[in-house]
Amino acid sequence: MNFQSLIEKKRDGGTLSQHEIIQLVQGIVSGDVPDYQISAWAMAVYFQGMSEEETQHLAVAMCNSGDVMDLSGLNGIPVDKHSTGGVGDKTTLIAVPLTAAAGIPVAKMSGRGLGHTGGTIDKLESIPGFQVEKTLPEVIDQVNRIKAAVIAQMGNLVPADKRLYAIRDVTATVDSIPLIASSVMSKKLASGAQGIVLDVKVGRGAFMKDLAQAQQLARTMVAIGQGAGRRVVAVLSDMDQPLGRMVGNALEVKEAIDTLQGHGPADLEELSLVLAGHMVCLGGGADSLEEAIRKVNKLLKNGAGLESLQHMVEAQGGYLDLSRSDYGLPQAAEVLDVMSQQRGYITELNALAIGKAVMGLGAGRERLNDVIFAEVGVELHKKVGDLVTPQDRLATIYARDRSRLSQAAVEVEKAFTVSSTAPVACPLILDTIT
């Protein structure tokens, strides 16, 4: 393969054939193509874009570059969900148990957090004893018994994407919709699910800041999945402010359990029910989204969703003590309240600023090998639209030691914008792409 000719073709706005893309991916995996040529090709894509067919071919070729999970041993239609990353997003801990309680199998591989966005695996590992490593036969057995398993990535999945993303990350070519979409969907296709629900976050705490760009990304990912024979739907949800009130690994597990007991934040419950509803629909458990949402809402209210979560935790070696207010989760040594200094309405709550403050406390990573602390984070007592008066609690900071409290307090307070005029309420769910 003359890789330079592929660079030139894309640089000049040409369209690569399926065969050329397969050759490209094979060269990335084998190491035959050097980093500097992959960088040049990625930059050409960044400026010239890719056609729908090219993006489809790239996603499928990367999916097939390593192991592909065979979920044919599952009873039923396996479904999965993916979030593009946000602050306080613990919907997997709610939507997966609800979907499982509805009888739909969920064998989900999740990731760890990087930067200001939290990772589901980090949250689950804050549960004492919880094991995220499982073999495929163990996953099949667990899901056939209790309908749910959430594990860390296993095997050699999508090695082409690992190398390509590492190069994009240091060459300013991450922000390319065809490359983002093919990266996400290659992993989802390799994970083996037949139904895929995508939660595309939009706003200042999300990777996609602009609704139009998020819609384009969602349409591209849905087209890739459907082109590969999967059932896919994308829900676009607001991430200008954090989802729910807890940000931090153990705190978010606690809030998910609260929600499954019927007393969680309204926004978290709403989005979780919608995502679970779509998962149930794609898994053949309802004829319409409305019917599916009614079904999972009933499972939340009658405690079946919580029971499903308990079964999954126990099956993966974890332990929760529901008789305790903290459920037996790790607790922070230092606690500090952040108080309001003025009267007015909360008009903005900067999700990115809260995410960075929590990361500074030790709940997130700058690099993949950074150690994180399960117990630290921020609890939000006020959100957009709430009226505050002087000395009202805006938030509570949970830290390992006093040295990090003061800086976090400054950052959290700055995340709130207070005005004399109440803001116009904005919808949580901005669009749905099918």
N, C-alpha and C positions, 0 to 999 in steps of 0.2 A: 504494500500500500504506500502510495506517495502522499503522506499526510500534509505536506506543504500545499498540494493542489486542493485539498479540502479546505484548508485555511483560506486560500485565495478565492475559492468558489463562494464561501460564506462571506468573506470580506466584501466581495463585489455584489452581494445580494442574491446569490444563487440559492437554489434549493437542493439539499443533499438527498440522495436516494436512500431507500431503506438499506440497501446493501452497503452503501458508503457509511451510514450511521452504525451499522453492525460492525464494520471494520474499525471505525473510530473507537467504539466501546471496547472491542477486543484489544486494541492497541493500548487503551488506558489501563485495562486490567493487567495485561501481560507486562507492562512497563516498557514496551517497544517504543512508545511515543514519549519523548521527554517532556518534563514539566513546562518548559518555555513554549513548546508548540501547543500544548493543551491550553496554556494561558492565552496564547494568541487567538486560538479558535474560540475560546470563551468570550474574549473581548469582541471578536467579530459578531458573535451571537448577541452580545449585549447591545451592540449598535444596530445590527441588521434584523434581529429577531429571528423567529422560526415559524414556518407554516404549521397549521394544525397537524398535518400528516407527519412532518419532521418531528414535532414534539411528541406525538404518539409513538413513532418509531424509536425515539430516544428513550422514552420511559420503558417501553417493552424490552428493548435491548439491554438496558441497565438492570431491569428486573431479572432477566435471564443470565446476567453476568456471574451469578453465584447461586447459592441454594434458593430454592422456591419451596415454601411450606405446603405440604400435602395435607389438607384438612378433610379429605374424602372420608376419613373414618369417623367423622362427627355425625351424630344423628340430627338432621335438620339442616337449615340453610345458615351457615356461619356469617355473622355480621361483625363489623369493626367500626370504630370511629377515630377521627384524627382531628386535633386542634392545631391551628397554625401558631399557637403560643400566645399567652396573655398573662395577666397579673391576677392572682386569686382564682384561677380557672381550675376547679376541682370537679368538673362535671363528670369525668370518667368514673369517679368514685360513687356517683349517684346513678348515672345513666346505665352503666354496665350491670349493676345489681338489679335494677328495675327491668331491663331487657331480659336478663336471665330469669327473673321471677315470672316473666310473661311466657317462658318456655322457649326463648330464642337463644341458640348457642353463641357465645362470645368468646373467642380465643384471641386475645389482644396482646400485641407486643407494644410496649410503650418505651419512651426514652427518659433520659435524665435531663435536668434543667441545665441551661447554659445562658449566661447573662442574666437579665432581669426576669426572664420567663421561667416559671417553675416546671419541674418534670414530674410526671405521675409516678415513676419508679422511686424517686426521692421521697415523695409523700408516703407511698406504701411502706418504704423501708423505715419510716418513723414509727410504724406499728411494731411493738416488741415481737421479735422472732420471725417476722414476715420474710419469706424466701421468694426472691424474684427470678431465680434461676431454675428452669425446668427443662427436661428433655421433651421432644415432640410427643413420644408415646405417653409420657406423664400428663402433658397438656390435654391430649385427646381423651384420656381416661377421666381426668378431672372435669372437663367440660361435659362429657357424656353423663357424668354423675350429678353435677350441680349447675351445669350450663354456663359457668363463668371461670375464666382464668385471665389474669393480667400479669405478664412476665416481661423481663428485660429481653432485648433482642438476642436471639439464639442463632447459632450457625454462622455461615459466611454469606449473609444476605447483602446483596447489592454492592459488591466491592467496587464496581465502577463509580458509583455515586460517592463512596467514601473518598476516593482519590480526587475525583472531579471537584467535590465540594471543598476539600482542603485547599485546593488550588484557587478556586473562586474566592474563598475566604480571605486570601492574602493578595488578591489581584483586583479588588474592587469590582467584581463581576457577580456578586451574590444577587444583587437587585435586578434580576432578569426574569420576567414572568415565565417564559418557556423553560428556563433552567430550574426555577423554583418548582413549577408544576411537575416537571418530569422527575425531579428529585423526590418530591413527596409521594407521587403516585407509583414510582418504581418500587418504593418500600411497601406501599399498601398492596400492590399487586403481588409482590413476593411473599407477603404475609398470608395469602391464601383465602381471605374472606371473599364471599360472593356478593355481599352487600356492604357498602362503605358510606358512612355519614361523615362529611367534612364540616368542621366548625371553623369558618374563616373569620378571624378576628379583624376588626376595623377600628382604627383610632390611634391616639397617641401612645397607648401602651402596647400596641400591636406592631408587627412587622409591616403590615399594609396600613398606611395612615389615611389613605384616600379611598372612598367608597367605590369610585369608578374603577380604580386599579384592582381593588379587592374583587369586584364583580368579574373583571376580566380573568383574574387568577382562578376564581371559582369555576367559571365557564370552561376554562382550559383544563382544569383537573377533572371536572365531570366528563368532558369529552374524551379525555384519555381513558378513564375508567370504563365508560360505556363502550368505547372502541375496542377495549380488551374483553368485552363480554361480561362486565360486572354491572351491578345495579348501584348507582351512585347519586347522592343528593348532597348539595352544599347549603349550609345555613350560614348567613353572614350576621355576626353579632357584634354589638358595640363593645369597644375596649378603650373608650376615653377615660373611664374610671374603672377601678378594679371590680371584678365580679364577686358578689357577696361582701362579707365584712372581714374575713380572715385572709391574711397573706403570710405564708410561711408553712413549712411542711406539716408538722404535727397539728398546727392550728387549723389548717385546711382539712385534714382528716377529721378533726373534731367537728368542724362545720358541716362536712358531708354527712356525718352520722346524725347530727342535729337535724339536718334537712330530711333524712330518711325517717326521722321520728316525727316529722310534720311541723317542726318549728325552726326551719332555716330561713334565710333571707329570701324575699319574694323574687328577686331577679335570678338568683341561683336556682331556685325551684322551677321557675318558668323555663329557663333555658334547658335545664336537665330533662324536664318532661318533654319538651319539644324534640330534643336530640334522641331520647329514648323512644319517643313515638315514631320517629323516622326509622330507627333501628328495627323496631318491631314490624313496621310496614315492609321494609326491605327483606326481613326474615320470614315474611308470609304469615305473620301473626294477626293481621288486621287488614280489612279491605280499604280503609281510608286512614289518613293521618288523624282525623278527628276521633275515630273509633280507637285508634292506637293510643292517643293521648289520654282518653278517658280510661282506658285499660291500665296504663302505667300510673295514672293518678290514683286509681283505686288501690293499686299495689303499694303505692307510697303510703296512703292513708291507713291501710289495714296492717301495715308492718311487714308485708312480704318482701319488700325491697331491702329493708334492714336485715331480715333473716337471711336473704340471699348474700348480702355483704358478709355477714358473720360466717356463713358456710365457706365462702371463698377465702376469707382470712384464715380460718381453721385449716382448710385444705392446704394452704401454703405456709403452715407452721406458725402463724401469727396468733396473738392473743389480745383481745379487747375486753375490758371490764366495764360493762354497761351500767353497773351499779354505782360507779363513781362518776362525778361530774366531769372529770378529765379523761374518762374512759381508759385510764391507765397509760396514756400517752406521755412522752417526755415533757417536763415542765421547766420553764426558764427560771434562772436564779434571780434575775433582776427585772423589775417591772417599773415603768414610768408612764404616767398619763401626760398627754399633750392637750393643753387647755386652749379654748378660744379666747382671743383678746378683744373681740368686738361683737357687735350685734349685727345680724343680717342673715341672708340666705346663702347656702353653699351653692355657688354657680359653676364651679369646676373642681374636680378632684383628679389631679394628674396621675394617671395610672403608671406612667413611666417613672415619675419621681418616687412614688411609693415602692415600685419594684426595685429601684436602685437603692433606696433606703434599706429595704429588707435584705437585699444582696450584701450591703455593707455590714449588716449585722451577722452575716455568715450563713444565710439561708440559700445563697446562690453561688455560682461559679463564674470566674473569669476564664478559667481553663478547665478542660474535662477532668483533670486529675486533682482539682482542688477538693479539699475536705469541706463538707457542709455540716451544719448543726441543725438537727431536726426541730429543736424546741424554740428557736428564735423566730421573730416575725412581728407583725403589726396587726392589731385589731382596730377596725374602723367603727367608731360609734356614730359618726355623721357621714352622710353621703349627699350627692347633688340633690338639691331641692329642699333639704332640711333647714329649718330655722335654728340659729344658734344665738346664744347670749354670752356675755363675758363669763369666763370660768366654767362654761360647758365643756365636757370632755369631747374632744375631736377624735382622739385615738389613744390606744395604749400600746406601748412598745415593750416587747419581751426580748431580753438579751441574756447572754452568758455572763457578762461582766459589766461593771459600771463604765468602763472606759469607752464603750461604744454608744452609750445611751444619749449623751448630749448632742453628738453629731447627727444621730438618727432623728432626734427630736426636732432639730433645726430643719432637716430635710422634709420630715413629715408635715410640719407646720406650713412650710412653703408650698406643699402640694395642694393645699386648700385655698380656694379663692372665694372671698365673702363679699357679697354685694347687697345693697339695700333693696334690690328688685329681685323677686323670685324668678328663676329660670323657666323657660318653656320645657315641658317634659319631652324627652326624646325616647323613641322606641328602643327596646333592647335588641329585638330581631329586626335587622335592616332589610333583608332580602332572602329569598330562597331560590336556588338554582337547581332545576331538575333536568 
